[in-house]
Amino acid sequence: MDKPWLQHLGSECVLCRASTLETHYHLFFSCPFALECLREIRATVTFHWPYSSWDTAIRWAAARWRGKHVVNASYKALLASLVYHLWEERNYRIFQQTERTPVVIARVIVSEIRDLIISKHMVDSVPVSIKLRHLPVELWTNEGLSIVASGIGRPLYPDAITRACTRLDFARVCVMLDISLKLPKHIVDMVPQEDGGETACKVDVEYEWLPPKCNTCMSLGHSMKGCPTMKPKQPPVSVKQQRPRLVREPVRGIGRIRCSYLERAGPEPQRSSGDIRGAAEEFQECLWGMGLITLPMQGEWFTWHNCSRDSRSLWKRLDRLLVNDCWLGCWPNTYYVSLNARTSDHSPLVLRGDTPIQSSTATEKRDLSNDVKLAASFLDAAQNLLAQDRQNPIFLHLEFCCKMVLRLATKLEQHMLHQRAKLAWMKGGDQCSRIFFRKVAKRRSSKRVFQITDSTGQVFTTQPEVISEFITYYQSLLGGDRRDRLIDLLYFRQWARHIISEDEALLLVQSVTPGEIKQAVFDIDESKAPGPDGYSSGFFKAAWPIVGEEVTRAIMEFFVTGRLLKQVNSTLILLIPKVNTPTVVAEFWPISCCNVLYKVITKILVQRMRGILDKLISPSQNAFVPGRSIGENILLAQELFNGYNQQHLPPRCALKVDLRKAYDTVEWDFLSAVLALFGFPKQFILWIEECVTMPSFSVCLNGSPHGFFRGARGLRQGDPMSPYLFVLVMEVLTLYSNSLTKMEDSLIIGTVEGHLPLHYLGLLLLASRLSIADCKPILQKIDSRIRGWDGIMLSFAGRVQLIKSVLTALQGCTGVGYAKVSWQQVCRPVTEGGLGIRDLLALNRGLMSRHLWRVITADRSSIWVDWIFHYRLRGNSIWTVSDRSGSWEWRKLVRLRVCLRPFIVYKIGSGTSFSLCHNPWHELGPLILRFPLGPRHSATSATALLSTVIMEGSWNWPPITNIESIEITNSLPIIHGGIDRILWMGPGGSFSSAAAYDVFHPPGPKVDWSSLLVGTFKIPRHRFIL
C-alpha cells in the first residue's frame, strides 16, 4: 500500500460517505458509487491516466464527485479510469510527470487525454439528488431517509447539511434512479406513533436534475429531436416551373410557403414548402421578449438568393434591422434600404434617416411628456420647501397648485397618447404606460415614407421629390378640370325597387333642430383624427356650453342657405400603407380627415337617409343598410360555391368583380343623376352636392400637410356620408345587370382565371369544409397580437382588455404551462368569479343563431333566406330538414336548432303561416317526426297548413281514427287569434345574439367578493394580485 494513501485510513469515503475507509478493498469492491460506474463504463473506456500522484487523484475525485452526478460519458470516463487503474496497476508509477496541453472536457479543465475509445453502451440508471419536502421529524435519520428514498430508487447518501439537520425545510438525498420507470412526485409512508399505531405521511419529491431521455431509442443523453436513429427528412423535390417568378405577396395554403428562421417577425413569404415549427417560434418569442421590431424597409424585398440559375432558384428575406422602442424614441425617422446584391448572395442593408444619427436629437418638437416632467419637478421643489416649514400657508398653497398642474399635465398626456396610439380597446388597467409610448413610436415609424417609385420605374429618395410625386398622383386622381355633363338615368326607374314618396321627401328636407345637431356632435368618437383645423370632437363636447350655440347657428345656416365655407370643407389626405413595404403611391389608402363641423352636417344627412335605404337598395347589397347583415353575403357565397370541387356536377362559373379606386372615381354628375333616379327631393340633392363637390385637399406626408388643390370627382374615404352614397351608386349597376338579363343580352368583362380558395369580405371561400390550415393565417395574426411585444408590455388587466375587444376569446396568453384556473371559469363574468372573457365557441354559436332565427321566422327580405327556402327547404321546414346535405356551413347551422327549440314558442293566430306537420306548434314537436303516418290517418296532406284544422277560432280536428290522433288532440294549445307569431321565451325576453349566447353559456352563481375587485376606486391592474 502506498504511503500517500495511509493518511486517508480511518476517514470516510469521499465517494459514498462510508464511515470507515480502511483498505483499497472498499474503494474497489464495496463502494456503491464506484462500483456502479465501474460496472457500466469499465469495459468501454480505456486511456492513460494523466495525474501525477495518488494523492492528487484522490483529492481530485473527492472535490469533483462529492454530491455530483454522472451525467455524460466524459465524467464517467474520468471516474472509471481512476478506479480502473487503481485496481489494475496498484502502482503510482502510472502517474508520470509529463507536461500536456490542457483541454476542456465536460466543463472540466484536464490535461490531454489520448487513446480514448468509447463504445455504445445502454445506461438506464443514474445518480440524482432529490429534495424531500414535508418530511416528518421522526424520519430525519439515516434509517428514516433511507426508507423514504427507497420508494424512488436505491439510496446512496444524504448531503452534509441534511445529516447535520441545519436545514429543515427539505432533505437532500442522492439516489440511484432507474430512468426507464415512471418517477413519482409524492411518497406515502407510515410513520409509527407513541401509542403503537401508524399514521400515513405524504412526502413531496423534487428532482434537482434529470438527464435528457429519448423516447425513440430509450437511451439517455439526448432528446428525440437529436436522436441518431431518426431518419433524416427527405429533401424537397424540385418541380419544373413554367417561368421563374418572385412571390411578392403572401401565398395562402399549406405546402405553398414556408417562413424562414426570421419569418415569424412578419408574414413575409419565401419560395419553399413546409410549415413554421420549433426554432422559428422560439426565435420570435425571443424577439418579443426583448421588445424588438423591424424598421421600415425600402428597396428589394428579398435579401438572399442561393445563386442558382435553374429550377432550384430560391429567394428569401433573411436580413433585416431590428430596433427597440428606445431607438424609435430617439430616431423615429430612420429606415433601412436593401441594395442590390451584385456579386454576393446577400443584399447589403443601409441605415438611413432625415438627419445624421450621431447628431439627431429627440427634442425637436415640444412634447407633453416634457410638461409632465417639468410639473413633477415643480411639485418636488414645492414639497421640499414645505418640509422646511409645514405650517407656512404660502408653501401649502404652492404645493396644492403644483399638484393640480401635474394632474392636468398627466391627463393631457394621457389623452394625447390614447389618440396617437389608437388603442381603442384599452379602457382600464394601463394608463400612460410603456405600451402607449411604444405604440406611438411604432405607428410614427411605420407610416413614414422615405422613397417612392413612379409609373416609369424612377425612384425618388429626397423628400421634395417624394412629396411632389404624391401631390401629382392625387391631383390627377381627385382633381383636374370639372366637366358638367347631363346624365339621364330615368330609363332605369322601371327596374328600381322603390321611388321616394312625397311623405318620405318631406321628412328628408324638414327643418333641423338644435337637439339633432347636438346629438350628431356627441355621436362622433373622440378618438377620431381631427381635420385641418386641428379640433377633435372631444374639444366640442368639453366646450359645448361655450361653443354650442355658435356651432348650432352655423350648421342651421347651412341647411337654410345651402352654402358651406370652403375652410369647413377642406380635407387632409392621410396615407395608410396597404402592404408592409409600399413602393408606389397606389399601395397607400387615401383616408380623408374632415373637420368636425362638416362631419356633423353629413351625419345629419345620413341619419335622415338611413330610414329609406332598406326600401331603395336591392337585397343583394347588405353593407351599410340598416337591418341587414353583411355576414349573409358570405353565407350565400359559400352556398354558391358548394360542389365546385365535385367533378360529376355540371360546369359552373363565378365572377369576382373588384372595383379599382371605387370611391375615388365616382363622377359627381353621375351621383346627382342617381339621387334624382330614386326620387330624392331637389333641396336634399343640393345639400349633398354642396358637401361632395366643393372639397379642397392637402396631402399629409410624414406628419406635415403638403400641397393644396381642388377636387373634381370621387367620394372621400372618411366622410360619414360616402358609404351610403356609394351603395346608391352600386344599386345602378345592379339595375343595369337586371336590365341586361331581361333583354337576354350579355355583358363581357375581361377576367383572369382564379382558383379556390379565394378571399371575399376578408374571409375564405371554399368548396369544402374549413380546415385548420385555412385558419392558420388568422391564428398567426391573433397569436402575434396577444403574444407580441405589445402584449408583453401590458399588465394582466390590459391583456384582458386586449382579449375581450380584439380577439374576443383566446385560450392562452404569454407563457406556457398548466392552467391554474379552468378556461370555463375564466370565461365567466367578473361577478361570477371570472375575467369577463367570452367563450369563443358559445359566441360563435350565438352569432350563427341570428341567421338561424331569420330562417325560423321566415324573414324573406334577405336574399340568403330566400335562397334557403328555394334551394334547401323546398317546401319543408327548418325543423324537419336533414342536417346531412348542403354546404358545410349550412349543416353546422341546422344542428343548432336543437339548442334553440326549448326557447321558441309558436303563438297560434289564424294558422295560415304555420305548417301542420312540419312546424313545432305542438308540445310534441313537428308531427311529421313524431308520427310519420299521422297525416295519412288523419286524412290531411303533409304540406297542409295549420289553418285547415282551425275553424272560427276553434280546433276542427278530423275524426279520430288512430292512437296518434288521440295523443295530439289531448294536448292542443290555445288559439289566441289574430296573426301567427313566433316568440322567443329565452334569456333577454326578445331574441338577440346576446340572448343566444346566454343559451350556450348559461349564467352561473354570483360570488360575494366581486365587489372588492370591481368599482370606481378598484385599480384593474392591481386586482389580479388580490
Buried (B, 14 or more C-beta within 10 A) or exposed (E): EEEBBEEBEEEEBBBBBBEEBEEBEBBBEBBBBBBBBBEBBBEBBBBBBBBBEBBEBBBBBEEBBEBEBBBBBBBBBBBBBBBBBBBEEEEBEBBEEEEEEEEEBEEEEBBEBEEBEBEEEEBBBBBBBBBBEEBEEEBBEEEBBBBBBEBBBBBBBBBEEBBEEEEEEBBBBBBBBEBEEEBEEEBEBEBEEEEEEEEEBEBEBEBEEEBBBBEEBEBBBBEEEEBEEEEEEEEEEEEEEEEEEEBEEBEBEEEBBBBBBBBBBBBBBBBBEEEBEEEBEEBBBEBBEEBBBBBBBBBBBBBBBEEEEEEEBBBBBBBBBBBBBEBBBBBBBBBBBBEEBEEEEEBBBEEBBBEEEEEBEEEEEEEBBEBBEEBBEBBEEBBEBBEEEEEEEEBBEBBEEBBEBBEEBBBEBBBBBBBBBEBEEBEEBBBBBEBBBBBBBBBBBBBBBBBBBBEEEEEBEEBEBBBBBBBBBBBEBBBEEBEEEEEEBEEBEEBBBBEBEEEBBEEBBEEBEBEBBBBBBEEBEBBBBBBBBEBBBBBBBEEBEEBBEEBBEBBBEBBEEEEBBEEBBBBBBBBEBEEBBBBEBEBBEBBBBBBBBBBBBBBBBBBBBBEBBBBBBBBBBBBBBEEBBEBBBBBBBBBBBBBBEEEEEEEEEEEEEEEEEBBBEBBBBBBBBBBBBBBBBEEBBBBBBBBBBBBBBBBBBBEEBBBEBBBBBBBBBBBBBBBBBBBBBBBBEBBBBBBEEEEEEEEEEEEEEEEEBBEBEEBBBBBBEBEEEBEBBEEBEBBBBBBBBBBBBBBBBBBBBBBBEBBBBBEEBBEEEEEEEEBEEBBBBBBBBBBBBBBBEBBBBBBBBBBBBBBBBBEEEBBBBBBBBEEBBEEBBBBBBEBEEBBBBBBBBBEBBEBBEEBBBBBBBBBEBBBBBBBBBBEBBBBBEBBEEBBEBBEBEBEBBBBBBBEEEEBEBBEEEBEBBEBBBEEBEEBEEEEBEBEBEBBBEEBBBEBBBBBBBEEBEEBEEBEEBBEEEEBBBEBBEE
